[in-house]
Amino acid sequence: MKFVVAVHGTRGDVEPCAAVGLALRDRGHEVRMAVPPNLIEFVEKVGLAPATAYGVDSQKQLDNDVFRNFWKPQNPVTALREGIAYIAEAGRT
């Protein structure tokens, strides 16, 4: 059977899915993973090559002010505008 495991997030999100992918592969299934570009190397090193990049670099996403300042009190309208602008920018890349 063929499986595609697509996951977006940090290594803490991707690593458990990679473990599932390895277990599937060890049981004779064909497995491909789609992960953020910054985690391709990790997935391939654990033995699930070739992996496919999709979405934005999850580390750059976390370093963005929208995420870094999420818990800081701020004007809700400003926070909403920044979030919308971030999503719009991510959609263009």
PDB file of N, CA, C and O in Angstrom:
ATOM      1  N   MET A   1       0.840  -1.163   0.000  1.00  0.00           N
ATOM      2  CA  MET A   1       0.000   0.000   0.000  1.00  0.00           C
ATOM      3  C   MET A   1       0.897   1.241   0.000  1.00  0.00           C
ATOM      4  O   MET A   1       2.008   1.211   0.529  1.00  0.00           O
ATOM      5  N   LYS A   2       0.414   2.314  -0.588  1.00  0.00           N
ATOM      6  CA  LYS A   2       1.170   3.564  -0.646  1.00  0.00           C
ATOM      7  C   LYS A   2       0.567   4.566   0.333  1.00  0.00           C
ATOM      8  O   LYS A   2      -0.652   4.716   0.423  1.00  0.00           O
ATOM      9  N   PHE A   3       1.452   5.253   1.066  1.00  0.00           N
ATOM     10  CA  PHE A   3       1.032   6.270   2.025  1.00  0.00           C
ATOM     11  C   PHE A   3       1.774   7.564   1.770  1.00  0.00           C
ATOM     12  O   PHE A   3       2.960   7.562   1.439  1.00  0.00           O
ATOM     13  N   VAL A   4       1.061   8.674   1.926  1.00  0.00           N
ATOM     14  CA  VAL A   4       1.679   9.993   1.961  1.00  0.00           C
ATOM     15  C   VAL A   4       1.374  10.561   3.335  1.00  0.00           C
ATOM     16  O   VAL A   4       0.215  10.658   3.738  1.00  0.00           O
ATOM     17  N   VAL A   5       2.424  10.936   4.047  1.00  0.00           N
ATOM     18  CA  VAL A   5       2.273  11.537   5.368  1.00  0.00           C
ATOM     19  C   VAL A   5       2.649  13.004   5.221  1.00  0.00           C
ATOM     20  O   VAL A   5       3.819  13.338   5.032  1.00  0.00           O
ATOM     21  N   ALA A   6       1.654  13.873   5.310  1.00  0.00           N
ATOM     22  CA  ALA A   6       1.881  15.317   5.176  1.00  0.00           C
ATOM     23  C   ALA A   6       1.683  15.958   6.540  1.00  0.00           C
ATOM     24  O   ALA A   6       0.639  15.795   7.172  1.00  0.00           O
ATOM     25  N   VAL A   7       2.690  16.682   6.980  1.00  0.00           N
ATOM     26  CA  VAL A   7       2.609  17.326   8.296  1.00  0.00           C
ATOM     27  C   VAL A   7       3.326  18.667   8.237  1.00  0.00           C
ATOM     28  O   VAL A   7       4.395  18.791   7.639  1.00  0.00           O
ATOM     29  N   HIS A   8       2.720  19.667   8.866  1.00  0.00           N
ATOM     30  CA  HIS A   8       3.358  20.975   8.951  1.00  0.00           C
ATOM     31  C   HIS A   8       3.573  21.308  10.410  1.00  0.00           C
ATOM     32  O   HIS A   8       2.716  21.031  11.250  1.00  0.00           O
ATOM     33  N   GLY A   9       4.692  21.888  10.708  1.00  0.00           N
ATOM     34  CA  GLY A   9       5.001  22.288  12.075  1.00  0.00           C
ATOM     35  C   GLY A   9       6.494  22.230  12.304  1.00  0.00           C
ATOM     36  O   GLY A   9       7.288  22.239  11.363  1.00  0.00           O
ATOM     37  N   THR A  10       6.861  22.171  13.570  1.00  0.00           N
ATOM     38  CA  THR A  10       8.266  22.093  13.944  1.00  0.00           C
ATOM     39  C   THR A  10       8.691  20.626  13.998  1.00  0.00           C
ATOM     40  O   THR A  10       7.904  19.725  13.708  1.00  0.00           O
ATOM     41  N   ARG A  11       9.933  20.411  14.370  1.00  0.00           N
ATOM     42  CA  ARG A  11      10.416  19.029  14.460  1.00  0.00           C
ATOM     43  C   ARG A  11       9.583  18.224  15.456  1.00  0.00           C
ATOM     44  O   ARG A  11       9.382  17.024  15.266  1.00  0.00           O
ATOM     45  N   GLY A  12       9.101  18.866  16.505  1.00  0.00           N
ATOM     46  CA  GLY A  12       8.265  18.179  17.483  1.00  0.00           C
ATOM     47  C   GLY A  12       6.961  17.671  16.899  1.00  0.00           C
ATOM     48  O   GLY A  12       6.370  16.730  17.428  1.00  0.00           O
ATOM     49  N   ASP A  13       6.509  18.276  15.824  1.00  0.00           N
ATOM     50  CA  ASP A  13       5.311  17.808  15.123  1.00  0.00           C
ATOM     51  C   ASP A  13       5.658  16.743  14.088  1.00  0.00           C
ATOM     52  O   ASP A  13       4.918  15.778  13.895  1.00  0.00           O
ATOM     53  N   VAL A  14       6.793  16.935  13.428  1.00  0.00           N
ATOM     54  CA  VAL A  14       7.184  16.064  12.319  1.00  0.00           C
ATOM     55  C   VAL A  14       7.755  14.731  12.801  1.00  0.00           C
ATOM     56  O   VAL A  14       7.497  13.691  12.196  1.00  0.00           O
ATOM     57  N   GLU A  15       8.526  14.759  13.882  1.00  0.00           N
ATOM     58  CA  GLU A  15       9.208  13.541  14.331  1.00  0.00           C
ATOM     59  C   GLU A  15       8.253  12.384  14.639  1.00  0.00           C
ATOM     60  O   GLU A  15       8.530  11.262  14.215  1.00  0.00           O
ATOM     61  N   PRO A  16       7.142  12.597  15.358  1.00  0.00           N
ATOM     62  CA  PRO A  16       6.225  11.469  15.590  1.00  0.00           C
ATOM     63  C   PRO A  16       5.629  10.913  14.296  1.00  0.00           C
ATOM     64  O   PRO A  16       5.410   9.708  14.171  1.00  0.00           O
ATOM     65  N   CYS A  17       5.372  11.794  13.345  1.00  0.00           N
ATOM     66  CA  CYS A  17       4.834  11.338  12.056  1.00  0.00           C
ATOM     67  C   CYS A  17       5.886  10.555  11.279  1.00  0.00           C
ATOM     68  O   CYS A  17       5.562   9.604  10.568  1.00  0.00           O
ATOM     69  N   ALA A  18       7.151  10.961  11.420  1.00  0.00           N
ATOM     70  CA  ALA A  18       8.232  10.207  10.781  1.00  0.00           C
ATOM     71  C   ALA A  18       8.325   8.812  11.392  1.00  0.00           C
ATOM     72  O   ALA A  18       8.591   7.842  10.682  1.00  0.00           O
ATOM     73  N   ALA A  19       8.107   8.703  12.703  1.00  0.00           N
ATOM     74  CA  ALA A  19       8.122   7.390  13.360  1.00  0.00           C
ATOM     75  C   ALA A  19       7.013   6.500  12.803  1.00  0.00           C
ATOM     76  O   ALA A  19       7.219   5.305  12.590  1.00  0.00           O
ATOM     77  N   VAL A  20       5.848   7.078  12.569  1.00  0.00           N
ATOM     78  CA  VAL A  20       4.743   6.322  11.961  1.00  0.00           C
ATOM     79  C   VAL A  20       5.132   5.896  10.545  1.00  0.00           C
ATOM     80  O   VAL A  20       4.891   4.759  10.139  1.00  0.00           O
ATOM     81  N   GLY A  21       5.739   6.829   9.798  1.00  0.00           N
ATOM     82  CA  GLY A  21       6.180   6.509   8.445  1.00  0.00           C
ATOM     83  C   GLY A  21       7.191   5.375   8.420  1.00  0.00           C
ATOM     84  O   GLY A  21       7.121   4.495   7.562  1.00  0.00           O
ATOM     85  N   LEU A  22       8.131   5.392   9.360  1.00  0.00           N
ATOM     86  CA  LEU A  22       9.121   4.310   9.435  1.00  0.00           C
ATOM     87  C   LEU A  22       8.466   2.977   9.778  1.00  0.00           C
ATOM     88  O   LEU A  22       8.827   1.942   9.219  1.00  0.00           O
ATOM     89  N   ALA A  23       7.512   3.003  10.690  1.00  0.00           N
ATOM     90  CA  ALA A  23       6.806   1.767  11.053  1.00  0.00           C
ATOM     91  C   ALA A  23       6.041   1.210   9.856  1.00  0.00           C
ATOM     92  O   ALA A  23       6.026   0.000   9.632  1.00  0.00           O
ATOM     93  N   LEU A  24       5.412   2.089   9.095  1.00  0.00           N
ATOM     94  CA  LEU A  24       4.699   1.651   7.892  1.00  0.00           C
ATOM     95  C   LEU A  24       5.673   1.052   6.878  1.00  0.00           C
ATOM     96  O   LEU A  24       5.423  -0.006   6.301  1.00  0.00           O
ATOM     97  N   ARG A  25       6.790   1.756   6.676  1.00  0.00           N
ATOM     98  CA  ARG A  25       7.797   1.270   5.729  1.00  0.00           C
ATOM     99  C   ARG A  25       8.337  -0.094   6.153  1.00  0.00           C
ATOM    100  O   ARG A  25       8.527  -0.982   5.322  1.00  0.00           O
ATOM    101  N   ASP A  26       8.585  -0.251   7.462  1.00  0.00           N
ATOM    102  CA  ASP A  26       9.108  -1.521   7.969  1.00  0.00           C
ATOM    103  C   ASP A  26       8.116  -2.667   7.796  1.00  0.00           C
ATOM    104  O   ASP A  26       8.498  -3.837   7.842  1.00  0.00           O
ATOM    105  N   ARG A  27       6.859  -2.335   7.600  1.00  0.00           N
ATOM    106  CA  ARG A  27       5.833  -3.354   7.383  1.00  0.00           C
ATOM    107  C   ARG A  27       5.562  -3.574   5.890  1.00  0.00           C
ATOM    108  O   ARG A  27       4.602  -4.242   5.505  1.00  0.00           O
ATOM    109  N   GLY A  28       6.442  -2.987   5.059  1.00  0.00           N
ATOM    110  CA  GLY A  28       6.371  -3.251   3.635  1.00  0.00           C
ATOM    111  C   GLY A  28       5.614  -2.240   2.796  1.00  0.00           C
ATOM    112  O   GLY A  28       5.409  -2.460   1.603  1.00  0.00           O
ATOM    113  N   HIS A  29       5.198  -1.140   3.394  1.00  0.00           N
ATOM    114  CA  HIS A  29       4.456  -0.129   2.648  1.00  0.00           C
ATOM    115  C   HIS A  29       5.408   0.900   2.040  1.00  0.00           C
ATOM    116  O   HIS A  29       6.524   1.095   2.522  1.00  0.00           O
ATOM    117  N   GLU A  30       4.953   1.544   0.989  1.00  0.00           N
ATOM    118  CA  GLU A  30       5.708   2.632   0.373  1.00  0.00           C
ATOM    119  C   GLU A  30       5.252   3.931   1.028  1.00  0.00           C
ATOM    120  O   GLU A  30       4.061   4.241   1.045  1.00  0.00           O
ATOM    121  N   VAL A  31       6.209   4.690   1.571  1.00  0.00           N
ATOM    122  CA  VAL A  31       5.872   5.902   2.325  1.00  0.00           C
ATOM    123  C   VAL A  31       6.624   7.093   1.757  1.00  0.00           C
ATOM    124  O   VAL A  31       7.825   7.016   1.500  1.00  0.00           O
ATOM    125  N   ARG A  32       5.915   8.184   1.566  1.00  0.00           N
ATOM    126  CA  ARG A  32       6.509   9.469   1.197  1.00  0.00           C
ATOM    127  C   ARG A  32       6.023  10.497   2.204  1.00  0.00           C
ATOM    128  O   ARG A  32       4.872  10.460   2.639  1.00  0.00           O
ATOM    129  N   MET A  33       6.914  11.418   2.572  1.00  0.00           N
ATOM    130  CA  MET A  33       6.532  12.471   3.511  1.00  0.00           C
ATOM    131  C   MET A  33       6.613  13.829   2.839  1.00  0.00           C
ATOM    132  O   MET A  33       7.497  14.089   2.023  1.00  0.00           O
ATOM    133  N   ALA A  34       5.668  14.690   3.200  1.00  0.00           N
ATOM    134  CA  ALA A  34       5.670  16.088   2.776  1.00  0.00           C
ATOM    135  C   ALA A  34       5.769  16.918   4.049  1.00  0.00           C
ATOM    136  O   ALA A  34       4.902  16.843   4.919  1.00  0.00           O
ATOM    137  N   VAL A  35       6.829  17.707   4.150  1.00  0.00           N
ATOM    138  CA  VAL A  35       7.123  18.460   5.370  1.00  0.00           C
ATOM    139  C   VAL A  35       7.614  19.861   5.013  1.00  0.00           C
ATOM    140  O   VAL A  35       7.922  20.124   3.850  1.00  0.00           O
ATOM    141  N   PRO A  36       7.692  20.768   5.994  1.00  0.00           N
ATOM    142  CA  PRO A  36       8.242  22.092   5.717  1.00  0.00           C
ATOM    143  C   PRO A  36       9.673  21.976   5.173  1.00  0.00           C
ATOM    144  O   PRO A  36      10.393  21.036   5.508  1.00  0.00           O
ATOM    145  N   PRO A  37      10.076  22.929   4.338  1.00  0.00           N
ATOM    146  CA  PRO A  37      11.391  22.848   3.692  1.00  0.00           C
ATOM    147  C   PRO A  37      12.558  22.702   4.670  1.00  0.00           C
ATOM    148  O   PRO A  37      13.549  22.045   4.353  1.00  0.00           O
ATOM    149  N   ASN A  38      12.450  23.306   5.849  1.00  0.00           N
ATOM    150  CA  ASN A  38      13.559  23.237   6.801  1.00  0.00           C
ATOM    151  C   ASN A  38      13.679  21.868   7.478  1.00  0.00           C
ATOM    152  O   ASN A  38      14.644  21.631   8.205  1.00  0.00           O
ATOM    153  N   LEU A  39      12.730  20.971   7.256  1.00  0.00           N
ATOM    154  CA  LEU A  39      12.775  19.652   7.895  1.00  0.00           C
ATOM    155  C   LEU A  39      12.995  18.504   6.909  1.00  0.00           C
ATOM    156  O   LEU A  39      12.950  17.334   7.292  1.00  0.00           O
ATOM    157  N   ILE A  40      13.230  18.838   5.653  1.00  0.00           N
ATOM    158  CA  ILE A  40      13.513  17.814   4.637  1.00  0.00           C
ATOM    159  C   ILE A  40      14.727  16.981   5.046  1.00  0.00           C
ATOM    160  O   ILE A  40      14.680  15.752   5.016  1.00  0.00           O
ATOM    161  N   GLU A  41      15.799  17.647   5.422  1.00  0.00           N
ATOM    162  CA  GLU A  41      17.037  16.939   5.769  1.00  0.00           C
ATOM    163  C   GLU A  41      16.801  15.965   6.930  1.00  0.00           C
ATOM    164  O   GLU A  41      17.291  14.836   6.896  1.00  0.00           O
ATOM    165  N   PHE A  42      16.066  16.387   7.942  1.00  0.00           N
ATOM    166  CA  PHE A  42      15.775  15.510   9.081  1.00  0.00           C
ATOM    167  C   PHE A  42      15.040  14.251   8.625  1.00  0.00           C
ATOM    168  O   PHE A  42      15.429  13.138   8.977  1.00  0.00           O
ATOM    169  N   VAL A  43      13.986  14.429   7.849  1.00  0.00           N
ATOM    170  CA  VAL A  43      13.170  13.291   7.407  1.00  0.00           C
ATOM    171  C   VAL A  43      13.997  12.336   6.552  1.00  0.00           C
ATOM    172  O   VAL A  43      13.872  11.118   6.678  1.00  0.00           O
ATOM    173  N   GLU A  44      14.827  12.880   5.697  1.00  0.00           N
ATOM    174  CA  GLU A  44      15.648  12.022   4.845  1.00  0.00           C
ATOM    175  C   GLU A  44      16.723  11.299   5.654  1.00  0.00           C
ATOM    176  O   GLU A  44      17.059  10.156   5.346  1.00  0.00           O
ATOM    177  N   LYS A  45      17.269  11.952   6.689  1.00  0.00           N
ATOM    178  CA  LYS A  45      18.287  11.304   7.523  1.00  0.00           C
ATOM    179  C   LYS A  45      17.723  10.129   8.315  1.00  0.00           C
ATOM    180  O   LYS A  45      18.437   9.160   8.574  1.00  0.00           O
ATOM    181  N   VAL A  46      16.456  10.201   8.702  1.00  0.00           N
ATOM    182  CA  VAL A  46      15.884   9.079   9.456  1.00  0.00           C
ATOM    183  C   VAL A  46      15.502   7.919   8.538  1.00  0.00           C
ATOM    184  O   VAL A  46      15.131   6.846   9.014  1.00  0.00           O
ATOM    185  N   GLY A  47      15.591   8.132   7.225  1.00  0.00           N
ATOM    186  CA  GLY A  47      15.377   7.023   6.302  1.00  0.00           C
ATOM    187  C   GLY A  47      14.130   7.096   5.451  1.00  0.00           C
ATOM    188  O   GLY A  47      13.725   6.094   4.862  1.00  0.00           O
ATOM    189  N   LEU A  48      13.513   8.264   5.373  1.00  0.00           N
ATOM    190  CA  LEU A  48      12.300   8.394   4.560  1.00  0.00           C
ATOM    191  C   LEU A  48      12.546   9.283   3.342  1.00  0.00           C
ATOM    192  O   LEU A  48      11.784  10.211   3.071  1.00  0.00           O
ATOM    193  N   ALA A  49      13.616   8.984   2.618  1.00  0.00           N
ATOM    194  CA  ALA A  49      13.939   9.745   1.418  1.00  0.00           C
ATOM    195  C   ALA A  49      13.255   9.095   0.221  1.00  0.00           C
ATOM    196  O   ALA A  49      13.075   7.877   0.222  1.00  0.00           O
ATOM    197  N   PRO A  50      12.878   9.840  -0.776  1.00  0.00           N
ATOM    198  CA  PRO A  50      12.928  11.296  -0.832  1.00  0.00           C
ATOM    199  C   PRO A  50      11.703  11.915  -0.158  1.00  0.00           C
ATOM    200  O   PRO A  50      10.602  11.367  -0.219  1.00  0.00           O
ATOM    201  N   ALA A  51      11.909  13.041   0.471  1.00  0.00           N
ATOM    202  CA  ALA A  51      10.806  13.782   1.080  1.00  0.00           C
ATOM    203  C   ALA A  51      10.492  14.985   0.201  1.00  0.00           C
ATOM    204  O   ALA A  51      11.342  15.453  -0.557  1.00  0.00           O
ATOM    205  N   THR A  52       9.281  15.473   0.308  1.00  0.00           N
ATOM    206  CA  THR A  52       8.829  16.611  -0.493  1.00  0.00           C
ATOM    207  C   THR A  52       8.599  17.808   0.417  1.00  0.00           C
ATOM    208  O   THR A  52       8.015  17.677   1.493  1.00  0.00           O
ATOM    209  N   ALA A  53       9.059  18.969  -0.017  1.00  0.00           N
ATOM    210  CA  ALA A  53       8.851  20.200   0.752  1.00  0.00           C
ATOM    211  C   ALA A  53       7.512  20.818   0.377  1.00  0.00           C
ATOM    212  O   ALA A  53       7.135  20.870  -0.794  1.00  0.00           O
ATOM    213  N   TYR A  54       6.807  21.282   1.393  1.00  0.00           N
ATOM    214  CA  TYR A  54       5.595  22.051   1.119  1.00  0.00           C
ATOM    215  C   TYR A  54       5.392  23.064   2.232  1.00  0.00           C
ATOM    216  O   TYR A  54       5.858  22.878   3.356  1.00  0.00           O
ATOM    217  N   GLY A  55       4.698  24.126   1.903  1.00  0.00           N
ATOM    218  CA  GLY A  55       4.450  25.165   2.894  1.00  0.00           C
ATOM    219  C   GLY A  55       5.666  26.045   3.104  1.00  0.00           C
ATOM    220  O   GLY A  55       6.612  26.043   2.316  1.00  0.00           O
ATOM    221  N   VAL A  56       5.611  26.791   4.187  1.00  0.00           N
ATOM    222  CA  VAL A  56       6.691  27.721   4.513  1.00  0.00           C
ATOM    223  C   VAL A  56       7.639  27.072   5.510  1.00  0.00           C
ATOM    224  O   VAL A  56       7.287  26.098   6.175  1.00  0.00           O
ATOM    225  N   ASP A  57       8.840  27.618   5.607  1.00  0.00           N
ATOM    226  CA  ASP A  57       9.827  27.184   6.588  1.00  0.00           C
ATOM    227  C   ASP A  57       9.237  27.409   7.976  1.00  0.00           C
ATOM    228  O   ASP A  57       8.960  28.548   8.351  1.00  0.00           O
ATOM    229  N   SER A  58       9.043  26.347   8.735  1.00  0.00           N
ATOM    230  CA  SER A  58       8.352  26.481  10.024  1.00  0.00           C
ATOM    231  C   SER A  58       9.156  27.287  11.036  1.00  0.00           C
ATOM    232  O   SER A  58       8.567  27.943  11.895  1.00  0.00           O
ATOM    233  N   GLN A  59      10.487  27.257  10.960  1.00  0.00           N
ATOM    234  CA  GLN A  59      11.284  28.053  11.897  1.00  0.00           C
ATOM    235  C   GLN A  59      11.152  29.536  11.580  1.00  0.00           C
ATOM    236  O   GLN A  59      11.027  30.358  12.488  1.00  0.00           O
ATOM    237  N   LYS A  60      11.179  29.884  10.295  1.00  0.00           N
ATOM    238  CA  LYS A  60      10.983  31.289   9.917  1.00  0.00           C
ATOM    239  C   LYS A  60       9.591  31.752  10.323  1.00  0.00           C
ATOM    240  O   LYS A  60       9.401  32.898  10.729  1.00  0.00           O
ATOM    241  N   GLN A  61       8.629  30.859  10.213  1.00  0.00           N
ATOM    242  CA  GLN A  61       7.262  31.196  10.603  1.00  0.00           C
ATOM    243  C   GLN A  61       7.210  31.527  12.095  1.00  0.00           C
ATOM    244  O   GLN A  61       6.579  32.508  12.490  1.00  0.00           O
ATOM    245  N   LEU A  62       7.863  30.726  12.917  1.00  0.00           N
ATOM    246  CA  LEU A  62       7.867  30.982  14.359  1.00  0.00           C
ATOM    247  C   LEU A  62       8.642  32.237  14.723  1.00  0.00           C
ATOM    248  O   LEU A  62       8.341  32.888  15.723  1.00  0.00           O
ATOM    249  N   ASP A  63       9.643  32.581  13.912  1.00  0.00           N
ATOM    250  CA  ASP A  63      10.435  33.779  14.174  1.00  0.00           C
ATOM    251  C   ASP A  63       9.719  35.059  13.756  1.00  0.00           C
ATOM    252  O   ASP A  63      10.178  36.155  14.075  1.00  0.00           O
ATOM    253  N   ASN A  64       8.611  34.933  13.051  1.00  0.00           N
ATOM    254  CA  ASN A  64       7.854  36.090  12.593  1.00  0.00           C
ATOM    255  C   ASN A  64       7.223  36.803  13.785  1.00  0.00           C
ATOM    256  O   ASN A  64       6.797  36.155  14.741  1.00  0.00           O
ATOM    257  N   ASP A  65       7.162  38.130  13.733  1.00  0.00           N
ATOM    258  CA  ASP A  65       6.583  38.920  14.825  1.00  0.00           C
ATOM    259  C   ASP A  65       5.156  38.515  15.157  1.00  0.00           C
ATOM    260  O   ASP A  65       4.749  38.591  16.316  1.00  0.00           O
ATOM    261  N   VAL A  66       4.393  38.089  14.164  1.00  0.00           N
ATOM    262  CA  VAL A  66       3.003  37.698  14.409  1.00  0.00           C
ATOM    263  C   VAL A  66       2.955  36.570  15.434  1.00  0.00           C
ATOM    264  O   VAL A  66       2.097  36.571  16.317  1.00  0.00           O
ATOM    265  N   PHE A  67       3.859  35.622  15.326  1.00  0.00           N
ATOM    266  CA  PHE A  67       3.877  34.496  16.258  1.00  0.00           C
ATOM    267  C   PHE A  67       4.625  34.829  17.545  1.00  0.00           C
ATOM    268  O   PHE A  67       4.213  34.423  18.631  1.00  0.00           O
ATOM    269  N   ARG A  68       5.714  35.563  17.421  1.00  0.00           N
ATOM    270  CA  ARG A  68       6.531  35.889  18.587  1.00  0.00           C
ATOM    271  C   ARG A  68       5.764  36.758  19.575  1.00  0.00           C
ATOM    272  O   ARG A  68       5.926  36.616  20.787  1.00  0.00           O
ATOM    273  N   ASN A  69       4.935  37.652  19.063  1.00  0.00           N
ATOM    274  CA  ASN A  69       4.204  38.585  19.923  1.00  0.00           C
ATOM    275  C   ASN A  69       2.773  38.139  20.216  1.00  0.00           C
ATOM    276  O   ASN A  69       1.980  38.917  20.745  1.00  0.00           O
ATOM    277  N   PHE A  70       2.443  36.912  19.882  1.00  0.00           N
ATOM    278  CA  PHE A  70       1.062  36.451  19.992  1.00  0.00           C
ATOM    279  C   PHE A  70       0.493  36.619  21.396  1.00  0.00           C
ATOM    280  O   PHE A  70      -0.655  37.038  21.549  1.00  0.00           O
ATOM    281  N   TRP A  71       1.272  36.301  22.415  1.00  0.00           N
ATOM    282  CA  TRP A  71       0.762  36.340  23.788  1.00  0.00           C
ATOM    283  C   TRP A  71       0.920  37.703  24.447  1.00  0.00           C
ATOM    284  O   TRP A  71       0.440  37.897  25.564  1.00  0.00           O
ATOM    285  N   LYS A  72       1.571  38.641  23.796  1.00  0.00           N
ATOM    286  CA  LYS A  72       1.713  39.982  24.366  1.00  0.00           C
ATOM    287  C   LYS A  72       0.419  40.755  24.158  1.00  0.00           C
ATOM    288  O   LYS A  72      -0.170  40.707  23.078  1.00  0.00           O
ATOM    289  N   PRO A  73      -0.028  41.471  25.196  1.00  0.00           N
ATOM    290  CA  PRO A  73      -1.246  42.278  25.032  1.00  0.00           C
ATOM    291  C   PRO A  73      -1.053  43.302  23.911  1.00  0.00           C
ATOM    292  O   PRO A  73      -0.032  43.987  23.848  1.00  0.00           O
ATOM    293  N   GLN A  74      -2.030  43.392  23.049  1.00  0.00           N
ATOM    294  CA  GLN A  74      -1.958  44.352  21.954  1.00  0.00           C
ATOM    295  C   GLN A  74      -3.363  44.682  21.477  1.00  0.00           C
ATOM    296  O   GLN A  74      -4.341  44.036  21.852  1.00  0.00           O
ATOM    297  N   ASN A  75      -3.427  45.676  20.665  1.00  0.00           N
ATOM    298  CA  ASN A  75      -4.697  46.083  20.083  1.00  0.00           C
ATOM    299  C   ASN A  75      -5.208  44.932  19.212  1.00  0.00           C
ATOM    300  O   ASN A  75      -4.498  44.500  18.304  1.00  0.00           O
ATOM    301  N   PRO A  76      -6.417  44.422  19.462  1.00  0.00           N
ATOM    302  CA  PRO A  76      -6.911  43.280  18.682  1.00  0.00           C
ATOM    303  C   PRO A  76      -7.042  43.571  17.191  1.00  0.00           C
ATOM    304  O   PRO A  76      -6.854  42.675  16.368  1.00  0.00           O
ATOM    305  N   VAL A  77      -7.360  44.801  16.841  1.00  0.00           N
ATOM    306  CA  VAL A  77      -7.476  45.150  15.420  1.00  0.00           C
ATOM    307  C   VAL A  77      -6.104  45.068  14.757  1.00  0.00           C
ATOM    308  O   VAL A  77      -5.974  44.555  13.645  1.00  0.00           O
ATOM    309  N   THR A  78      -5.082  45.577  15.446  1.00  0.00           N
ATOM    310  CA  THR A  78      -3.720  45.507  14.912  1.00  0.00           C
ATOM    311  C   THR A  78      -3.278  44.051  14.775  1.00  0.00           C
ATOM    312  O   THR A  78      -2.686  43.670  13.764  1.00  0.00           O
ATOM    313  N   ALA A  79      -3.564  43.242  15.788  1.00  0.00           N
ATOM    314  CA  ALA A  79      -3.192  41.824  15.744  1.00  0.00           C
ATOM    315  C   ALA A  79      -3.871  41.127  14.570  1.00  0.00           C
ATOM    316  O   ALA A  79      -3.242  40.327  13.877  1.00  0.00           O
ATOM    317  N   LEU A  80      -5.138  41.423  14.345  1.00  0.00           N
ATOM    318  CA  LEU A  80      -5.872  40.819  13.238  1.00  0.00           C
ATOM    319  C   LEU A  80      -5.282  41.244  11.899  1.00  0.00           C
ATOM    320  O   LEU A  80      -5.121  40.418  11.000  1.00  0.00           O
ATOM    321  N   ARG A  81      -4.962  42.520  11.763  1.00  0.00           N
ATOM    322  CA  ARG A  81      -4.355  43.012  10.509  1.00  0.00           C
ATOM    323  C   ARG A  81      -3.018  42.325  10.243  1.00  0.00           C
ATOM    324  O   ARG A  81      -2.734  41.919   9.116  1.00  0.00           O
ATOM    325  N   GLU A  82      -2.195  42.199  11.293  1.00  0.00           N
ATOM    326  CA  GLU A  82      -0.893  41.548  11.118  1.00  0.00           C
ATOM    327  C   GLU A  82      -1.066  40.081  10.731  1.00  0.00           C
ATOM    328  O   GLU A  82      -0.339  39.572   9.878  1.00  0.00           O
ATOM    329  N   GLY A  83      -2.016  39.410  11.350  1.00  0.00           N
ATOM    330  CA  GLY A  83      -2.271  38.010  11.021  1.00  0.00           C
ATOM    331  C   GLY A  83      -2.734  37.838   9.587  1.00  0.00           C
ATOM    332  O   GLY A  83      -2.281  36.932   8.887  1.00  0.00           O
ATOM    333  N   ILE A  84      -3.629  38.698   9.150  1.00  0.00           N
ATOM    334  CA  ILE A  84      -4.127  38.638   7.770  1.00  0.00           C
ATOM    335  C   ILE A  84      -3.001  38.920   6.786  1.00  0.00           C
ATOM    336  O   ILE A  84      -2.889  38.252   5.757  1.00  0.00           O
ATOM    337  N   ALA A  85      -2.160  39.914   7.100  1.00  0.00           N
ATOM    338  CA  ALA A  85      -1.037  40.243   6.219  1.00  0.00           C
ATOM    339  C   ALA A  85      -0.065  39.066   6.130  1.00  0.00           C
ATOM    340  O   ALA A  85       0.462  38.770   5.057  1.00  0.00           O
ATOM    341  N   TYR A  86       0.168  38.404   7.253  1.00  0.00           N
ATOM    342  CA  TYR A  86       1.076  37.249   7.251  1.00  0.00           C
ATOM    343  C   TYR A  86       0.522  36.124   6.380  1.00  0.00           C
ATOM    344  O   TYR A  86       1.249  35.540   5.577  1.00  0.00           O
ATOM    345  N   ILE A  87      -0.748  35.827   6.540  1.00  0.00           N
ATOM    346  CA  ILE A  87      -1.373  34.760   5.755  1.00  0.00           C
ATOM    347  C   ILE A  87      -1.350  35.105   4.267  1.00  0.00           C
ATOM    348  O   ILE A  87      -1.092  34.241   3.429  1.00  0.00           O
ATOM    349  N   ALA A  88      -1.620  36.364   3.943  1.00  0.00           N
ATOM    350  CA  ALA A  88      -1.597  36.787   2.540  1.00  0.00           C
ATOM    351  C   ALA A  88      -0.197  36.630   1.957  1.00  0.00           C
ATOM    352  O   ALA A  88      -0.046  36.177   0.822  1.00  0.00           O
ATOM    353  N   GLU A  89       0.828  36.999   2.723  1.00  0.00           N
ATOM    354  CA  GLU A  89       2.206  36.877   2.259  1.00  0.00           C
ATOM    355  C   GLU A  89       2.585  35.409   2.082  1.00  0.00           C
ATOM    356  O   GLU A  89       3.237  35.051   1.101  1.00  0.00           O
ATOM    357  N   ALA A  90       2.189  34.574   3.009  1.00  0.00           N
ATOM    358  CA  ALA A  90       2.499  33.142   2.913  1.00  0.00           C
ATOM    359  C   ALA A  90       1.833  32.531   1.682  1.00  0.00           C
ATOM    360  O   ALA A  90       2.383  31.616   1.069  1.00  0.00           O
ATOM    361  N   GLY A  91       0.668  33.025   1.320  1.00  0.00           N
ATOM    362  CA  GLY A  91      -0.036  32.521   0.147  1.00  0.00           C
ATOM    363  C   GLY A  91       0.638  32.890  -1.158  1.00  0.00           C
ATOM    364  O   GLY A  91       0.430  32.230  -2.176  1.00  0.00           O
ATOM    365  N   ARG A  92       1.448  33.945  -1.136  1.00  0.00           N
ATOM    366  CA  ARG A  92       2.146  34.377  -2.355  1.00  0.00           C
ATOM    367  C   ARG A  92       3.444  33.617  -2.574  1.00  0.00           C
ATOM    368  O   ARG A  92       4.003  33.667  -3.670  1.00  0.00           O
ATOM    369  N   THR A  93       3.936  32.916  -1.561  1.00  0.00           N
ATOM    370  CA  THR A  93       5.225  32.226  -1.707  1.00  0.00           C
ATOM    371  C   THR A  93       5.038  30.774  -2.032  1.00  0.00           C
ATOM    372  O   THR A  93       6.018  30.046  -2.188  1.00  0.00           O
TER     373      THR A  93
END
